[in-house]
Amino acid sequence: MQDLTPASQPTLYFIGVTTGSSSIMKVFPAWARHLGLQDAVIKGIDFAPHAAAAEYRRAVEFIKRDPLSMGALITTHKIDLYKACQDLFDEIDPHARFMGETSCISKLGGKLVCHAKDPISSGLALDGFLPRAHFASTGAEVFSMGAGGSTIALTWHLTQASRGSDRPSRIVVSNRSPERLEEIRRIHAEMAGDIPCDYVLAPRPENNDAVVAALKPGSLVINATGLGKDAPGSPLTDAVFFPESAIVWDLNYRGNLIFLDQAKRQPVASRLQVVDGWTYFLQGWTQVIAEVFHIAIPTGGPSFEVLSGIAQATGKG
């Protein structure tokens, strides 16, 4: 049972699985000093994946009633927490309601507000490293392993009509759970997009290997499973072979990043672009801090680079 003691200072909660290992525990105090958030602190709340609804409700009810509990960032539990707690929120933003997830909790005017920040933060991170007009020029596909909130947000971003021709020719999503696949299939249907989507039940890493082997050159391959951070391992086997010029993105930046190691072992001639989740981490946290503390934080440019430098200086790991 989590120890939920009333806050004595303005407190941002991090609801995850292994929050004590995250760099944010060192980064946030440095950012708070830089941003002028006097006396603000961060505290982790850890739950096992797919915890009981009562556990999520207890945490959200505590944040709602405790005056100095300012809000929270949620990883891993975004969908489960939303399902368990949606009736506790006074307001739910359109992204959160549509995607059925909570990645941020804030308070405004005495109301508890549910947000889904991933469509914004994941899009900023992704567009930060994708080559210009990548999909328009290559016809590449996207394969995201894990059908949770991160994949929902990323596929929403990549299928927006505003991207014009710079959208993937096909999206494939895999998951070990058929229930999660049916949920993301439903959400994609409601998006009413025109990008073909396939859904693969992948109880074993070999199932994902087969999808990777069939992808077009230049395709984007994403580890959105949490494996490597929340649990050891990779959604692929060591026998995987990535398509030529693939972009291999692990949403994790810490842990045993076996997924990235597997890509780095591929021959240099394959010309892979290998990216960890550090920028995704930065964008995700700055979006939430801005919302919870009601301050403006830029998403790029010199001021954002200062925050990135502060984070790097405190230790990436």
C-alpha positions as CSV (number, residue, x, y, z in Angstrom):
1,M,0.0,0.0,0.0
2,Q,1.4,3.4,-1.0
3,D,2.3,5.9,1.7
4,L,0.2,8.9,0.8
5,T,1.2,11.5,3.4
6,P,-0.3,15.1,3.0
7,A,2.3,17.3,1.2
8,S,4.0,20.0,3.2
9,Q,5.4,21.6,0.0
10,P,4.0,22.0,-3.6
11,T,4.4,18.5,-4.8
12,L,4.4,16.9,-8.3
13,Y,3.8,13.2,-8.3
14,F,5.3,10.7,-10.7
15,I,3.0,7.7,-11.0
16,G,4.9,4.8,-12.6
17,V,6.5,1.4,-11.9
18,T,10.2,2.1,-11.0
19,T,10.1,5.9,-10.5
20,G,13.0,6.0,-8.1
21,S,15.4,5.0,-10.9
22,S,14.2,7.8,-13.2
23,S,16.5,10.8,-14.0
24,I,13.6,13.1,-13.2
25,M,14.2,12.6,-9.5
26,K,17.5,14.5,-10.0
27,V,16.4,16.7,-12.9
28,F,13.2,18.1,-11.4
29,P,14.9,19.9,-8.5
30,A,17.4,21.6,-10.9
31,W,14.6,22.5,-13.3
32,A,12.5,23.9,-10.4
33,R,15.3,26.2,-9.4
34,H,15.8,27.4,-12.9
35,L,12.1,27.9,-13.5
36,G,11.5,29.7,-10.2
37,L,9.2,27.0,-8.7
38,Q,10.1,27.8,-5.2
39,D,9.9,24.9,-2.7
40,A,8.4,22.5,-5.3
41,V,9.3,18.9,-5.0
42,I,8.7,15.6,-6.8
43,K,7.5,12.3,-5.3
44,G,7.1,8.9,-6.9
45,I,4.2,6.6,-6.6
46,D,4.9,3.1,-7.9
47,F,2.3,0.5,-8.9
48,A,2.7,-2.8,-10.6
49,P,1.5,-2.8,-14.2
50,H,-2.3,-3.2,-14.5
51,A,-2.8,-2.6,-10.7
52,A,-6.2,-2.9,-9.1
53,A,-8.6,0.0,-9.8
54,A,-8.9,0.7,-6.1
55,E,-5.2,1.5,-5.9
56,Y,-5.4,4.1,-8.7
57,R,-8.5,5.6,-7.2
58,R,-6.9,6.0,-3.8
59,A,-3.9,7.9,-5.3
60,V,-6.1,10.2,-7.5
61,E,-8.5,10.9,-4.6
62,F,-5.5,11.8,-2.4
63,I,-4.2,14.3,-5.0
64,K,-7.6,15.7,-5.4
65,R,-8.2,16.6,-1.8
66,D,-4.6,17.4,-0.7
67,P,-4.0,21.2,-1.1
68,L,-0.3,21.1,-1.8
69,S,-0.5,18.1,-4.1
70,M,-0.4,20.0,-7.4
71,G,-0.7,17.2,-9.9
72,A,1.0,14.2,-11.5
73,L,2.6,12.7,-14.5
74,I,1.6,9.2,-15.3
75,T,3.6,6.6,-17.3
76,T,2.7,2.9,-17.9
77,H,-0.7,3.2,-16.1
78,K,-2.2,5.9,-18.4
79,I,-5.1,3.7,-19.8
80,D,-5.7,1.7,-16.6
81,L,-5.8,4.9,-14.4
82,Y,-8.2,6.6,-16.8
83,K,-10.6,3.7,-16.8
84,A,-10.5,3.5,-13.0
85,C,-10.7,7.2,-12.2
86,Q,-12.4,9.1,-15.0
87,D,-15.4,9.9,-12.8
88,L,-13.1,11.6,-10.2
89,F,-12.1,14.3,-12.7
90,D,-14.0,17.5,-12.9
91,E,-12.7,18.1,-16.4
92,I,-11.2,15.8,-19.1
93,D,-9.4,17.3,-22.1
94,P,-10.4,16.2,-25.6
95,H,-7.3,14.2,-26.2
96,A,-7.7,12.3,-23.0
97,R,-11.4,11.6,-23.6
98,F,-10.8,10.4,-27.2
99,M,-7.8,8.3,-26.4
100,G,-9.0,7.0,-23.1
101,E,-5.9,7.8,-21.1
102,T,-4.5,10.1,-18.4
103,S,-0.8,11.2,-18.7
104,C,-1.2,14.3,-16.7
105,I,-3.3,15.5,-13.7
106,S,-3.5,19.2,-12.8
107,K,-5.7,21.5,-10.8
108,L,-7.3,24.7,-12.0
109,G,-9.8,26.8,-10.2
110,G,-10.5,24.1,-7.6
111,K,-11.1,21.5,-10.4
112,L,-9.2,18.3,-11.0
113,V,-8.2,18.1,-14.6
114,C,-7.3,15.0,-16.7
115,H,-5.0,15.6,-19.7
116,A,-3.4,13.4,-22.4
117,K,-0.2,15.2,-23.2
118,D,1.4,12.4,-25.3
119,P,-0.1,13.5,-28.6
120,I,1.9,16.8,-28.2
121,S,5.0,15.6,-26.5
122,S,5.6,12.4,-28.5
123,G,5.0,14.4,-31.7
124,L,7.5,17.0,-30.8
125,A,10.1,14.3,-29.9
126,L,9.4,12.3,-33.1
127,D,9.6,15.3,-35.5
128,G,12.8,16.4,-33.8
129,F,14.7,13.4,-35.3
130,L,12.7,12.3,-38.3
131,P,14.4,13.4,-41.5
132,R,12.5,16.1,-43.3
133,A,9.6,14.7,-45.4
134,H,10.8,11.2,-44.5
135,F,7.6,9.3,-45.3
136,A,6.8,11.3,-48.3
137,S,10.2,10.6,-49.9
138,T,10.5,6.9,-48.9
139,G,7.0,5.4,-48.6
140,A,8.2,3.9,-45.3
141,E,5.9,2.2,-42.8
142,V,5.7,2.4,-39.0
143,F,5.7,-0.6,-36.7
144,S,5.0,0.1,-33.0
145,M,5.3,-2.7,-30.5
146,G,3.0,-2.1,-27.6
147,A,-0.6,-0.9,-27.9
148,G,-0.7,1.5,-25.0
149,G,-1.0,5.2,-24.7
150,S,2.3,6.1,-26.3
151,T,1.4,4.2,-29.5
152,I,-2.1,5.6,-29.5
153,A,-0.6,9.1,-29.3
154,L,2.1,8.5,-31.9
155,T,-0.2,7.0,-34.5
156,W,-2.6,9.8,-34.0
157,H,0.2,12.3,-34.6
158,L,1.5,10.5,-37.7
159,T,-1.9,10.2,-39.4
160,Q,-3.0,13.8,-39.1
161,A,-4.2,15.2,-42.4
162,S,-2.1,18.3,-41.7
163,R,1.0,16.3,-42.4
164,G,0.0,16.1,-46.0
165,S,1.9,13.4,-47.9
166,D,4.5,13.0,-45.1
167,R,2.6,10.1,-43.5
168,P,3.5,6.4,-43.3
169,S,2.2,4.2,-46.1
170,R,1.1,1.6,-43.4
171,I,1.0,1.3,-39.6
172,V,1.4,-2.0,-37.8
173,V,0.8,-2.3,-34.1
174,S,1.6,-5.4,-32.1
175,N,0.8,-6.4,-28.5
176,R,0.8,-9.5,-26.3
177,S,-2.8,-8.8,-25.2
178,P,-5.7,-9.1,-27.6
179,E,-7.8,-6.7,-25.4
180,R,-5.2,-3.9,-26.0
181,L,-5.2,-4.5,-29.7
182,E,-9.0,-4.3,-29.9
183,E,-8.9,-1.1,-27.9
184,I,-6.4,0.6,-30.3
185,R,-8.3,-0.8,-33.3
186,R,-11.4,0.9,-32.0
187,I,-9.6,4.2,-31.4
188,H,-8.1,4.1,-34.9
189,A,-11.5,3.5,-36.4
190,E,-12.9,6.5,-34.6
191,M,-10.0,8.6,-36.0
192,A,-11.4,7.7,-39.5
193,G,-8.0,8.1,-41.0
194,D,-7.0,6.8,-44.5
195,I,-3.7,5.1,-43.5
196,P,-3.9,1.3,-43.6
197,C,-3.4,-0.2,-40.1
198,D,-2.7,-3.8,-39.2
199,Y,-2.9,-5.4,-35.7
200,V,-0.7,-8.3,-34.8
201,L,-1.1,-10.5,-31.7
202,A,2.5,-11.1,-30.6
203,P,2.8,-13.3,-27.5
204,R,6.4,-14.1,-28.4
205,P,9.3,-11.9,-29.7
206,E,9.5,-14.1,-32.8
207,N,6.1,-12.7,-33.8
208,N,7.6,-9.2,-33.8
209,D,10.7,-10.3,-35.7
210,A,8.5,-11.5,-38.5
211,V,6.8,-8.1,-38.8
212,V,10.1,-6.3,-38.8
213,A,11.5,-8.5,-41.5
214,A,8.6,-7.6,-43.9
215,L,8.9,-3.8,-43.4
216,K,9.9,-1.5,-46.3
217,P,13.3,0.2,-46.2
218,G,13.4,3.4,-44.1
219,S,10.6,2.2,-41.8
220,L,10.2,3.5,-38.3
221,V,10.4,0.7,-35.6
222,I,9.3,1.7,-32.1
223,N,9.6,-0.1,-28.8
224,A,6.6,1.2,-26.9
225,T,6.3,-1.9,-24.7
226,G,8.2,-0.7,-21.6
227,L,10.5,-3.7,-21.9
228,G,14.0,-2.6,-21.1
229,K,12.7,-0.2,-18.4
230,D,9.6,-1.5,-16.5
231,A,10.7,-5.1,-17.1
232,P,13.9,-6.6,-18.5
233,G,14.2,-7.7,-22.1
234,S,13.2,-6.6,-25.6
235,P,10.1,-7.3,-27.7
236,L,12.5,-8.7,-30.4
237,T,14.9,-11.6,-30.5
238,D,18.6,-11.3,-31.2
239,A,17.9,-12.8,-34.6
240,V,15.9,-9.8,-35.8
241,F,17.0,-8.1,-39.0
242,F,15.9,-4.5,-39.5
243,P,15.2,-3.2,-43.0
244,E,17.8,-1.0,-44.6
245,S,17.8,2.6,-43.5
246,A,15.3,1.9,-40.7
247,I,14.8,4.3,-37.9
248,V,14.9,2.4,-34.6
249,W,13.3,4.3,-31.7
250,D,13.2,3.1,-28.1
251,L,10.8,5.2,-26.0
252,N,13.0,4.2,-23.0
253,Y,16.2,6.0,-22.2
254,R,17.2,4.0,-19.1
255,G,17.3,0.4,-18.1
256,N,18.9,-2.5,-20.0
257,L,18.2,-1.1,-23.5
258,I,18.5,-4.5,-25.3
259,F,16.2,-3.3,-28.1
260,L,18.7,-0.6,-29.0
261,D,21.7,-3.0,-28.6
262,Q,20.0,-5.4,-31.1
263,A,19.8,-2.5,-33.6
264,K,23.4,-1.4,-33.0
265,R,24.7,-4.9,-33.7
266,Q,23.3,-4.9,-37.2
267,P,25.8,-4.3,-40.0
268,V,26.9,-0.7,-40.6
269,A,25.9,-1.1,-44.3
270,S,22.2,-1.2,-43.1
271,R,22.5,2.5,-42.3
272,L,20.2,2.4,-39.3
273,Q,19.3,5.5,-37.3
274,V,19.1,4.5,-33.7
275,V,17.4,6.8,-31.2
276,D,16.7,6.4,-27.5
277,G,13.9,8.1,-25.5
278,W,15.8,11.0,-23.9
279,T,14.1,13.8,-25.9
280,Y,10.8,12.0,-25.5
281,F,11.5,12.2,-21.7
282,L,12.3,15.9,-21.9
283,Q,9.3,16.9,-24.0
284,G,7.0,14.7,-21.9
285,W,8.1,16.2,-18.6
286,T,8.3,19.8,-19.6
287,Q,4.7,19.6,-21.1
288,V,3.4,18.3,-17.8
289,I,5.4,20.7,-15.6
290,A,4.0,23.6,-17.6
291,E,0.5,22.4,-17.1
292,V,0.7,21.5,-13.4
293,F,2.4,24.7,-12.4
294,H,0.7,26.9,-14.9
295,I,3.9,28.3,-16.4
296,A,5.1,28.7,-20.0
297,I,7.9,26.4,-21.1
298,P,9.1,26.5,-24.7
299,T,9.2,23.4,-26.8
300,G,12.3,24.3,-28.7
301,G,14.9,27.0,-29.2
302,P,17.5,28.3,-26.8
303,S,15.4,28.2,-23.7
304,F,14.5,24.6,-24.2
305,E,18.2,23.8,-24.9
306,V,19.0,25.3,-21.5
307,L,16.6,22.9,-19.8
308,S,18.0,20.0,-21.9
309,G,21.5,21.0,-20.8
310,I,20.5,21.2,-17.1
311,A,19.0,17.7,-17.5
312,Q,22.1,16.3,-19.1
313,A,24.3,17.9,-16.4
314,T,22.4,16.1,-13.6
315,G,23.1,12.8,-15.2
316,K,21.4,10.9,-18.1
317,G,20.7,7.5,-16.7
